[in-house]
Amino acid sequence: MAVTGASTFLGKRLVGLLEEDPAVRRIVVLDVKGSSAAGPKTVYYEVDLTQPGVESRLSEILHAENVDTLAHLAFAASPTQATAWAHELESVGTMNVLAACRRKPIRKLVVSSTVLVYGPHPDNPNFISEKRATRGLHGSDFVADKLDVEAQVQRFAAEAPACCVSVLRFATILGPTVDNYVARWLSRRLVPTVMGHDPLVQLAHEADAAAALKLAVDRDAPGVFNIASRGVVPVSALVKLAGRIALPIPYRMYRQLAGLFWVAQLSEAPPSFVAALRYLCVVDGSEAAKRLGFRPRYSTQDAVLDFEGALRVREARLLHEGA
């Protein structure tokens, strides 16, 4: 079993679950740094997926370690201003990973993605199935890279029918230990929202996300799967559950402010993401339940409440330290 991006949130959680699984004898970590969840089963190879010729090194490692399953998780969890670097990591990195898998065929490939590939649009249905077209998010390099990765993986799956390829499209992951753009947005005392809009929001509790990923590794279920926790809440309720106060801003003004703040590195996401506070992007998880066996233990509300509890503890600790 091999894992790229083992230092990411999902990567660390997966390595931890694999370490606890008696059926797993060896975990091969392929990353620029080791995983903090690594234990006695884990062996680490320093690998930079953006470097030229890295596919040769990857294929050599896969062959030497006799890897039959690879979880490719080397993706950014939040938008970044380093768009060229993110593109190299995700699009070029995936190209190198797939080239290595062509050189040394593997039995199973699991890839993480995001429900943002569908995009928040005014004509979205109440629940989006995996059959829905992936229209992305206009103006977002973050989502464009995810779409490119999925296109590459789909081509690979068509070329290598003997390989079980599973793509997991996660709703935004939230919980007590997650640090991503939504967690930072909800950490503000005054949380900006779009005036006159209150779309339903769906999250994936961090424990559910890790469990779904482990199921994809354990079970042979080729295809694309939406992964989300139970239920939805409006944006207004999301902010209240997080113990914050909503600050409604007119859409055009919010876009302008978001652009200025993003350039000044004072915002957690670029202006394109304001659309997610305006339109619905909620997915149907029935395919994951039927074919992957994933049934979430937590609700979207649970994810927010667990995040809020951990946030209160962190804020109390900071207040105490500053006293």
DOZALO-123428 format. One record per atom (N, C-alpha, C): x, y, z; residue in one letter. Coordinates in steps of 0.1 Angstrom, whole numbers, padded with zeros to 4 digits, always signed. Last residue first. Layout:
BEGIN
XYZA/...
// end
This chain:
BEGIN
-0032+0364+0289A/-0035+0372+0301A/-0023+0375+0310A/-0025+0349+0268G/-0023+0363+0266G/-0026+0371+0279G/-0032+0324+0276E/-0018+0326+0274E/-0015+0341+0273E/-0060+0327+0277H/-0053+0324+0289H/-0038+0328+0288H/-0065+0331+0250L/-0069+0341+0259L/-0061+0340+0272L/-0057+0306+0240L/-0050+0318+0235L/-0053+0330+0245L/-0076+0290+0252R/-0062+0288+0255R/-0054+0300+0251R/-0099+0299+0240A/-0097+0300+0255A/-0083+0299+0259A/-0094+0292+0214E/-0095+0306+0217E/-0094+0308+0232E/-0094+0264+0216R/-0082+0271+0211R/-0083+0285+0215R/-0121+0259+0225V/-0109+0255+0233V/-0097+0263+0229V/-0135+0269+0203R/-0137+0275+0216R/-0125+0272+0225R/-0127+0250+0184L/-0124+0264+0182L/-0125+0272+0195L/-0139+0227+0193A/-0124+0228+0193A/-0120+0242+0191A/-0166+0235+0190G/-0161+0231+0203G/-0146+0232+0204G/-0168+0239+0162E/-0170+0250+0171E/-0164+0247+0185E/-0163+0213+0152F/-0154+0224+0149F/-0155+0235+0159F/-0186+0201+0162D/-0173+0196+0166D/-0162+0206+0163D/-0205+0216+0148L/-0205+0217+0163L/-0191+0212+0168L/-0200+0209+0122V/-0199+0223+0126V/-0197+0224+0141V/-0205+0181+0122A/-0192+0186+0118A/-0190+0201+0123A/-0232+0181+0130D/-0222+0175+0139D/-0208+0181+0135D/-0243+0191+0107Q/-0244+0199+0119Q/-0234+0194+0129Q/-0239+0171+0089T/-0232+0184+0086T/-0233+0192+0099T/-0235+0141+0109S/-0242+0150+0101S/-0234+0163+0098S/-0218+0109+0109Y/-0220+0122+0114Y/-0229+0130+0104Y/-0215+0085+0096R/-0219+0085+0110R/-0223+0098+0115R/-0224+0076+0063P/-0218+0086+0073P/-0223+0084+0087P/-0216+0048+0047R/-0228+0054+0054R/-0223+0063+0065R/-0204+0032+0020F/-0201+0043+0029F/-0215+0049+0034F/-0203+0012+0002G/-0207+0008+0016G/-0205+0019+0025G/-0200+0015-0025L/-0188+0016-0016L/-0190+0011-0002L/-0225+0012-0035R/-0214+0005-0041R/-0202+0005-0033R/-0244+0026-0018K/-0248+0014-0025K/-0235+0006-0029K/-0231+0049-0008A/-0237+0040+0001A/-0239+0026-0005A/-0224+0061-0032A/-0213+0057-0023A/-0219+0047-0012A/-0249+0067-0042E/-0240+0058-0049E/-0229+0052-0040E/-0259+0086-0024S/-0265+0072-0024S/-0256+0062-0032S/-0253+0112-0020G/-0243+0102-0016G/-0248+0088-0017G/-0256+0141-0039D/-0264+0129-0035D/-0253+0118-0032D/-0246+0174-0028V/-0245+0162-0036V/-0254+0150-0030V/-0250+0209-0034V/-0252+0198-0025V/-0253+0185-0033V/-0248+0238-0039C/-0239+0228-0044C/-0239+0216-0034C/-0265+0269-0046L/-0265+0256-0040L/-0254+0247-0047L/-0251+0302-0043Y/-0258+0292-0050Y/-0256+0278-0044Y/-0237+0319-0025R/-0249+0324-0033R/-0257+0313-0039R/-0215+0310-0016L/-0223+0316-0006L/-0236+0321-0012L/-0201+0303-0039A/-0205+0292-0030A/-0214+0297-0019A/-0194+0327-0050A/-0205+0320-0056A/-0210+0309-0047A/-0170+0334-0037V/-0182+0340-0032V/-0195+0333-0038V/-0149+0323-0051F/-0156+0314-0041F/-0168+0321-0035F/-0138+0343-0066S/-0147+0333-0073S/-0155+0325-0063S/-0121+0357-0049P/-0135+0362-0051P/-0144+0352-0058P/-0102+0332-0030P/-0104+0343-0040P/-0118+0346-0042P/-0099+0329+0006A/-0103+0323-0007A/-0104+0335-0017A/-0092+0341+0030E/-0089+0327+0029E/-0093+0321+0015E/-0075+0373+0029S/-0087+0365+0027S/-0083+0350+0025S/-0052+0387+0028L/-0061+0389+0040L/-0073+0380+0040L/-0036+0392+0007Q/-0034+0380+0015Q/-0041+0381+0028Q/-0042+0412-0011A/-0035+0416+0001A/-0032+0405+0011A/-0057+0397-0028V/-0045+0402-0033V/-0036+0406-0021V/-0079+0393-0011W/-0071+0381-0016W/-0058+0386-0021W/-0089+0418-0007F/-0084+0411+0004F/-0075+0399+0000F/-0098+0424-0033L/-0088+0432-0027L/-0081+0425-0015L/-0117+0403-0037G/-0106+0405-0046G/-0095+0413-0040G/-0135+0409-0016A/-0128+0396-0016A/-0116+0397-0025A/-0145+0434-0025L/-0137+0433-0012L/-0129+0420-0012L/-0158+0425-0048Q/-0148+0435-0049Q/-0139+0435-0036Q/-0177+0407-0038R/-0167+0403-0048R/-0156+0412-0048R/-0191+0424-0020Y/-0184+0413-0015Y/-0173+0408-0025Y/-0204+0441-0039M/-0194+0447-0029M/-0185+0436-0024M/-0220+0423-0052R/-0210+0430-0059R/-0199+0436-0050R/-0237+0413-0029Y/-0228+0405-0037Y/-0217+0412-0044Y/-0237+0430+0003P/-0242+0429-0011P/-0232+0422-0020P/-0232+0410+0032I/-0227+0420+0023I/-0233+0419+0009I/-0238+0401+0065P/-0243+0401+0051P/-0238+0413+0044P/-0222+0385+0088L/-0221+0399+0083L/-0225+0399+0068L/-0231+0365+0115A/-0230+0367+0101A/-0230+0382+0098A/-0211+0354+0142I/-0221+0364+0138I/-0220+0366+0123I/-0206+0321+0156R/-0202+0334+0150R/-0214+0342+0147R/-0209+0295+0163G/-0208+0305+0174G/-0204+0318+0169G/-0215+0277+0145A/-0201+0279+0147A/-0199+0289+0158A/-0242+0280+0143L/-0237+0268+0149L/-0222+0269+0153L/-0242+0304+0128K/-0247+0304+0142K/-0242+0292+0149K/-0232+0295+0103V/-0225+0305+0110V/-0229+0305+0125V/-0252+0276+0096L/-0238+0272+0097L/-0231+0282+0106L/-0275+0293+0093A/-0274+0283+0105A/-0260+0278+0107A/-0267+0306+0070S/-0270+0314+0082S/-0269+0305+0094S/-0266+0285+0051V/-0254+0293+0055V/-0256+0300+0068V/-0286+0257+0062P/-0284+0270+0055P/-0271+0277+0059P/-0275+0223+0060V/-0279+0234+0068V/-0278+0247+0060V/-0281+0188+0056V/-0276+0201+0051V/-0281+0211+0061V/-0273+0152+0059G/-0280+0165+0061G/-0273+0177+0056G/-0243+0134+0067R/-0257+0135+0066R/-0262+0149+0067R/-0213+0141+0047S/-0220+0137+0059S/-0235+0139+0057S/-0201+0128+0015A/-0206+0139+0024A/-0212+0133+0036A/-0189+0121-0016I/-0187+0117-0001I/-0191+0130+0007I/-0196+0105-0046N/-0198+0117-0038N/-0197+0113-0023N/-0174+0087-0067F/-0183+0087-0056F/-0184+0101-0049F/-0167+0069-0097V/-0167+0082-0090V/-0178+0082-0079V/-0150+0037-0100G/-0160+0047-0104G/-0158+0060-0096G/-0149+0005-0085P/-0144+0014-0094P/-0155+0025-0097P/-0143-0010-0057A/-0155-0002-0062A/-0150+0008-0072A/-0131-0031-0036D/-0130-0029-0051D/-0143-0023-0056D/-0121-0018-0005R/-0131-0025-0013R/-0128-0022-0028R/-0100-0004+0009D/-0103-0018+0012D/-0112-0026+0002D/-0100+0021-0002V/-0088+0013-0002V/-0091-0001+0000V/-0126+0029+0004A/-0122+0029-0010A/-0109+0021-0012A/-0125+0029+0032L/-0134+0019+0025L/-0129+0018+0010L/-0108+0050+0036K/-0103+0037+0040K/-0112+0026+0033K/-0124+0071+0027L/-0112+0069+0021L/-0107+0055+0023L/-0145+0070+0046A/-0148+0067+0032A/-0135+0064+0024A/-0130+0077+0069A/-0136+0064+0069A/-0140+0060+0054A/-0123+0103+0064A/-0113+0093+0066A/-0118+0079+0064A/-0149+0115+0063A/-0140+0116+0052A/-0129+0105+0052A/-0158+0110+0090D/-0165+0104+0078D/-0156+0104+0066D/-0140+0127+0103A/-0140+0113+0106A/-0147+0105+0095A/-0147+0152+0093E/-0134+0147+0091E/-0133+0132+0093E/-0178+0155+0077H/-0171+0154+0089H/-0157+0148+0087H/-0185+0174+0050A/-0180+0161+0053A/-0173+0161+0066A/-0214+0195+0044L/-0200+0192+0047L/-0197+0177+0048L/-0235+0217+0027Q/-0232+0203+0030Q/-0217+0202+0033Q/-0260+0242+0027V/-0246+0239+0027V/-0244+0224+0032V/-0284+0262+0010L/-0280+0251+0018L/-0266+0247+0016L/-0281+0298+0008P/-0281+0285+0002P/-0279+0274+0012P/-0291+0326+0010D/-0289+0317+0021D/-0290+0302+0017D/-0290+0360+0001H/-0288+0346-0003H/-0285+0337+0009H/-0291+0386+0010G/-0302+0381+0002G/-0301+0367-0002G/-0256+0390+0011M/-0269+0396+0014M/-0280+0390+0005M/-0234+0365+0018V/-0239+0373+0007V/-0254+0377+0010V/-0211+0370+0046T/-0221+0362+0038T/-0226+0371+0027T/-0184+0369+0069P/-0191+0376+0057P/-0199+0366+0049P/-0185+0368+0103V/-0184+0359+0091V/-0191+0365+0079V/-0168+0380+0129L/-0178+0384+0119L/-0176+0376+0106L/-0147+0364+0138R/-0158+0368+0147R/-0170+0372+0139R/-0136+0335+0119R/-0137+0350+0120R/-0149+0353+0130R/-0138+0309+0114S/-0130+0313+0126S/-0131+0328+0128S/-0149+0304+0090L/-0158+0303+0102L/-0151+0307+0115L/-0126+0307+0074W/-0137+0317+0072W/-0146+0316+0084W/-0111+0285+0083R/-0106+0299+0086R/-0117+0309+0084R/-0127+0265+0074A/-0124+0266+0088A/-0119+0280+0091A/-0126+0270+0046V/-0138+0271+0053V/-0137+0272+0068V/-0098+0265+0041Y/-0104+0278+0039Y/-0117+0280+0045Y/-0086+0244+0069N/-0088+0247+0054N/-0095+0261+0053N/-0078+0223+0091D/-0074+0237+0088D/-0075+0239+0073D/-0094+0201+0115V/-0092+0206+0101V/-0088+0220+0100V/-0101+0192+0139T/-0087+0193+0136T/-0084+0199+0122T/-0129+0190+0142P/-0121+0196+0153P/-0107+0199+0149P/-0142+0197+0109G/-0142+0190+0121G/-0132+0196+0131G/-0148+0193+0074L/-0147+0202+0086L/-0148+0193+0098L/-0145+0194+0039I/-0142+0187+0051I/-0141+0196+0063I/-0168+0198+0014T/-0158+0205+0022T/-0157+0198+0036T/-0173+0165-0001A/-0178+0178+0003A/-0167+0185+0012A/-0151+0148-0023F/-0155+0151-0010F/-0162+0165-0009F/-0152+0123-0045R/-0154+0137-0045R/-0160+0141-0031R/-0129+0099-0052L/-0138+0103-0042L/-0139+0118-0042L/-0125+0074-0076V/-0123+0088-0074V/-0134+0092-0063V/-0108+0044-0083S/-0119+0050-0075S/-0116+0065-0073S/-0101+0018-0104V/-0098+0032-0101V/-0111+0039-0095V/-0085-0011-0107C/-0097-0006-0101C/-0094+0009-0097C/-0071-0022-0138C/-0069-0014-0125C/-0082-0009-0120C/-0078-0032-0162A/-0075-0042-0151A/-0073-0035-0137A/-0080-0010-0179P/-0092-0016-0173P/-0090-0026-0162P/-0064+0014-0187A/-0060+0003-0178A/-0072-0003-0171A/-0077+0034-0202E/-0065+0027-0208E/-0061+0015-0200E/-0096+0043-0185A/-0101+0037-0197A/-0089+0029-0204A/-0081+0053-0164A/-0090+0042-0161A/-0094+0035-0174A/-0068+0074-0178F/-0060+0063-0173F/-0069+0051-0170F/-0090+0091-0181R/-0083+0086-0193R/-0074+0073-0189R/-0095+0097-0155Q/-0105+0090-0163Q/-0099+0084-0175Q/-0072+0111-0147V/-0075+0098-0141V/-0086+0090-0149V/-0075+0134-0163Q/-0063+0125-0165Q/-0066+0111-0159Q/-0098+0144-0152A/-0098+0141-0166A/-0086+0131-0169A/-0090+0150-0126E/-0101+0140-0129E/-0101+0135-0143E/-0071+0170-0131V/-0067+0157-0125V/-0077+0147-0128V/-0088+0190-0141D/-0077+0184-0150D/-0073+0171-0144D/-0103+0196-0118L/-0110+0190-0131L/-0100+0184-0140L/-0084+0206-0102K/-0091+0193-0098K/-0097+0187-0110K/-0077+0229-0116D/-0067+0219-0114D/-0073+0205-0110D/-0101+0243-0113A/-0096+0239-0126A/-0086+0228-0125A/-0101+0249-0086V/-0111+0239-0091V/-0106+0234-0105V/-0080+0268-0085F/-0081+0257-0075F/-0090+0246-0081F/-0086+0288-0103D/-0075+0278-0106D/-0076+0266-0097D/-0117+0300-0110S/-0110+0294-0099S/-0099+0284-0105S/-0133+0310-0130G/-0123+0319-0124G/-0115+0313-0113G/-0162+0291-0122H/-0156+0301-0131H/-0145+0310-0124H/-0160+0259-0113L/-0162+0273-0107L/-0154+0283-0115L/-0175+0230-0128G/-0165+0238-0121G/-0169+0251-0116G/-0191+0213-0141R/-0190+0226-0147R/-0180+0235-0140R/-0196+0181-0148T/-0187+0189-0139T/-0184+0202-0146T/-0229+0168-0150A/-0217+0174-0157A/-0209+0182-0147A/-0240+0140-0131R/-0241+0154-0134R/-0228+0159-0140R/-0236+0116-0121K/-0238+0116-0135K/-0239+0131-0140K/-0235+0117-0093E/-0222+0116-0101E/-0224+0117-0116E/-0260+0142-0085S/-0255+0128-0086S/-0242+0129-0094S/-0270+0167-0063I/-0262+0164-0075I/-0257+0150-0075I/-0300+0178-0051F/-0289+0169-0048F/-0283+0164-0062F/-0314+0199-0063N/-0312+0199-0049N/-0301+0189-0045N/-0295+0211-0093P/-0306+0204-0086P/-0304+0203-0071P/-0285+0244-0104N/-0282+0230-0098N/-0294+0224-0092N/-0288+0269-0114D/-0297+0258-0119D/-0293+0244-0114D/-0268+0285-0103P/-0282+0288-0100P/-0292+0277-0104P/-0240+0266-0089H/-0247+0273-0100H/-0262+0274-0097H/-0210+0256-0078P/-0223+0262-0073P/-0229+0270-0085P/-0195+0226-0091G/-0196+0241-0091G/-0210+0245-0085G/-0184+0202-0096Y/-0198+0204-0101Y/-0200+0219-0101Y/-0161+0204-0082V/-0160+0202-0097V/-0173+0204-0103V/-0166+0205-0056L/-0166+0218-0062L/-0164+0216-0078L/-0163+0181-0044V/-0176+0183-0051V/-0177+0197-0058V/-0130+0168-0052T/-0139+0177-0044T/-0152+0179-0052T/-0108+0140-0046S/-0113+0152-0054S/-0122+0160-0045S/-0084+0114-0045S/-0093+0123-0038S/-0096+0135-0047S/-0082+0081-0057V/-0078+0095-0059V/-0089+0104-0052V/-0067+0049-0059V/-0078+0058-0052V/-0073+0072-0052V/-0062+0021-0077L/-0058+0035-0076L/-0070+0042-0070L/-0050-0013-0079K/-0060-0003-0074K/-0054+0011-0073K/-0029-0027-0090R/-0042-0033-0090R/-0053-0023-0087R/-0005-0013-0113I/-0010-0016-0100I/-0024-0021-0101I/+0023-0015-0135P/+0009-0016-0133P/+0005-0019-0118P/+0047+0005-0140K/+0046-0006-0130K/+0031-0007-0127K/+0041+0023-0161R/+0053+0016-0161R/+0053+0003-0152R/+0017+0033-0152R/+0017+0027-0165R/+0030+0018-0166R/+0024+0045-0129C/+0015+0034-0128C/+0014+0027-0141C/+0040+0066-0138A/+0046+0056-0131A/+0037+0043-0130A/+0019+0081-0150A/+0030+0076-0159A/+0037+0064-0151A/+0006+0089-0127L/-0001+0079-0137L/+0009+0073-0146L/+0025+0106-0116V/+0020+0094-0108V/+0014+0084-0118V/+0027+0126-0135N/+0038+0117-0132N/+0034+0105-0125N/+0001+0136-0135M/+0006+0131-0148M/+0018+0122-0145M/+0001+0146-0109T/-0008+0135-0113T/-0003+0128-0125T/+0019+0167-0112G/+0022+0156-0102G/+0013+0144-0106G/+0005+0183-0130V/+0018+0177-0134V/+0021+0165-0125V/-0017+0189-0113S/-0019+0185-0127S/-0006+0177-0131S/-0005+0194-0086E/-0017+0186-0089E/-0018+0181-0103E/+0020+0208-0087L/+0017+0197-0078L/+0006+0188-0082L/+0015+0227-0107E/+0026+0217-0109E/+0024+0205-0100E/-0006+0241-0096H/-0008+0234-0109H/+0003+0223-0111H/+0007+0251-0073A/-0004+0242-0072A/-0007+0234-0084A/+0026+0268-0086W/+0031+0257-0078W/+0019+0247-0076W/+0009+0286-0098A/+0018+0279-0106A/+0023+0266-0099A/-0004+0298-0076T/-0012+0290-0085T/-0003+0281-0094T/-0002+0308-0048A/+0009+0302-0056A/+0003+0292-0066A/-0024+0315-0035Q/-0020+0324-0045Q/-0008+0319-0053Q/-0048+0288-0031T/-0035+0294-0028T/-0032+0304-0039T/-0076+0271-0016P/-0070+0279-0027P/-0057+0285-0022P/-0069+0239+0001S/-0075+0253+0001S/-0069+0260-0011S/-0057+0216-0001A/-0071+0216+0005A/-0077+0229+0004A/-0039+0202-0029A/-0041+0213-0019A/-0056+0213-0014A/-0029+0168-0030F/-0036+0179-0035F/-0038+0190-0024F/-0021+0139-0030A/-0012+0150-0030A/-0019+0162-0037A/-0032+0114-0029L/-0038+0124-0021L/-0030+0137-0021L/-0037+0083-0041H/-0031+0096-0046H/-0038+0107-0039H/-0029+0052-0030A/-0039+0063-0027A/-0032+0076-0031A/-0025+0022-0046L/-0019+0035-0044L/-0031+0045-0041L/-0017-0012-0044T/-0027-0002-0042T/-0020+0011-0039T/+0006-0028-0047D/-0006-0031-0056D/-0017-0021-0054D/+0041-0027-0047V/+0029-0020-0044V/+0017-0024-0053V/+0067-0037-0043N/+0056-0045-0048N/+0043-0040-0044N/+0088-0021-0039E/+0080-0024-0027E/+0068-0033-0030E/+0099-0020-0064A/+0107-0025-0054A/+0099-0029-0041A/+0078-0008-0079H/+0082-0021-0082H/+0090-0028-0070H/+0076+0017-0066L/+0064+0008-0067L/+0068-0006-0070L/+0102+0026-0071I/+0097+0024-0058I/+0085+0014-0057I/+0101+0028-0100E/+0111+0019-0093E/+0107+0016-0079E/+0081+0047-0103S/+0079+0033-0108S/+0089+0023-0102S/+0094+0069-0091L/+0081+0064-0086L/+0079+0049-0090L/+0115+0073-0109R/+0118+0070-0095R/+0105+0064-0088R/+0101+0079-0132S/+0110+0068-0132S/+0113+0063-0117S/+0087+0102-0125E/+0079+0090-0128E/+0088+0078-0128E/+0105+0123-0124V/+0101+0116-0111V/+0093+0103-0114V/+0112+0138-0146G/+0118+0124-0145G/+0114+0117-0132G/+0111+0169-0128P/+0112+0161-0141P/+0118+0148-0139P/+0090+0172-0099Q/+0103+0172-0105Q/+0104+0164-0118Q/+0067+0171-0085T/+0068+0181-0096T/+0081+0181-0103T/+0067+0153-0065L/+0060+0149-0077L/+0061+0159-0088L/+0094+0143-0047D/+0087+0155-0052D/+0081+0153-0065D/+0099+0121-0021V/+0096+0122-0035V/+0089+0135-0038V/+0114+0101+0001E/+0113+0115-0002E/+0111+0117-0017E/+0097+0075+0016Y/+0106+0079+0004Y/+0104+0093+0001Y/+0093+0056+0045Y/+0092+0069+0038Y/+0102+0070+0027Y/+0072+0031+0058V/+0085+0034+0052V/+0084+0047+0043V/+0053+0019+0085T/+0055+0029+0075T/+0070+0031+0071T/+0049+0004+0107K/+0047-0002+0094K/+0051+0007+0082K/+0054+0019+0130P/+0063+0009+0126P/+0061+0003+0112P/+0040+0050+0117G/+0043+0041+0128G/+0053+0031+0123G/+0029+0083+0109A/+0037+0071+0106A/+0040+0064+0118A/+0017+0107+0112A/+0009+0095+0117A/+0017+0082+0114A/+0032+0126+0100S/+0032+0126+0115S/+0025+0114+0120S/+0050+0115+0072S/+0037+0117+0078S/+0038+0116+0093S/+0078+0133+0056G/+0071+0122+0062G/+0058+0125+0068G/+0078+0152+0026K/+0081+0150+0040K/+0073+0139+0045K/+0072+0149+0000V/+0084+0157+0002V/+0088+0157+0017V/+0064+0113-0005D/+0060+0127-0003D/+0073+0135-0001D/+0051+0084-0001L/+0058+0090-0011L/+0054+0105-0010L/+0051+0056+0020V/+0048+0070+0020V/+0057+0077+0009V/+0038+0025+0023V/+0049+0032+0016V/+0044+0047+0014V/+0033+0002+0047I/+0027+0015+0041I/+0039+0023+0036I/+0025-0032+0053R/+0036-0022+0050R/+0029-0010+0043R/+0004-0047+0061R/+0017-0051+0066R/+0027-0040+0064R/-0029-0048+0071V/-0019-0040+0063V/-0005-0043+0069V/-0045-0061+0089A/-0044-0067+0075A/-0033-0060+0067A/-0047-0045+0111P/-0038-0057+0112P/-0036-0063+0098P/-0047-0011+0111D/-0053-0022+0104D/-0043-0034+0104D/-0033+0011+0121E/-0041+0004+0130E/-0047-0009+0124E/-0021+0021+0098E/-0012+0016+0108E/-0020+0007+0118E/-0044+0030+0084L/-0037+0018+0079L/-0027+0012+0089L/-0051+0052+0100L/-0060+0040+0099L/-0053+0028+0094L/-0028+0068+0095G/-0031+0064+0108G/-0040+0052+0109G/-0030+0072+0067V/-0019+0065+0073V/-0021+0060+0087V/-0054+0087+0067L/-0054+0074+0061L/-0042+0066+0066L/-0046+0111+0081R/-0057+0102+0086R/-0057+0088+0080R/-0026+0120+0063K/-0023+0116+0077K/-0034+0107+0083K/-0042+0125+0040G/-0031+0115+0040G/-0027+0111+0054G/-0060+0145+0048L/-0065+0131+0045L/-0054+0121+0045L/-0040+0165+0053F/-0049+0161+0063F/-0054+0147+0060F/-0007+0156+0040T/-0020+0163+0039T/-0029+0158+0050T/+0014+0138+0040S/+0014+0149+0050S/+0002+0158+0049S/+0010+0121+0019A/+0007+0116+0032A/+0008+0126+0043A/+0011+0123-0009G/+0004+0134-0001G/+0001+0129+0013G/+0006+0089-0017T/+0012+0102-0020T/+0004+0112-0012T/+0010+0057-0004V/+0002+0069-0003V/+0011+0081-0007V/+0006+0022-0009A/+0014+0034-0010A/+0005+0046-0010A/+0009-0012+0000M/+0000+0000+0000M/+0009+0012+0000M/
// end
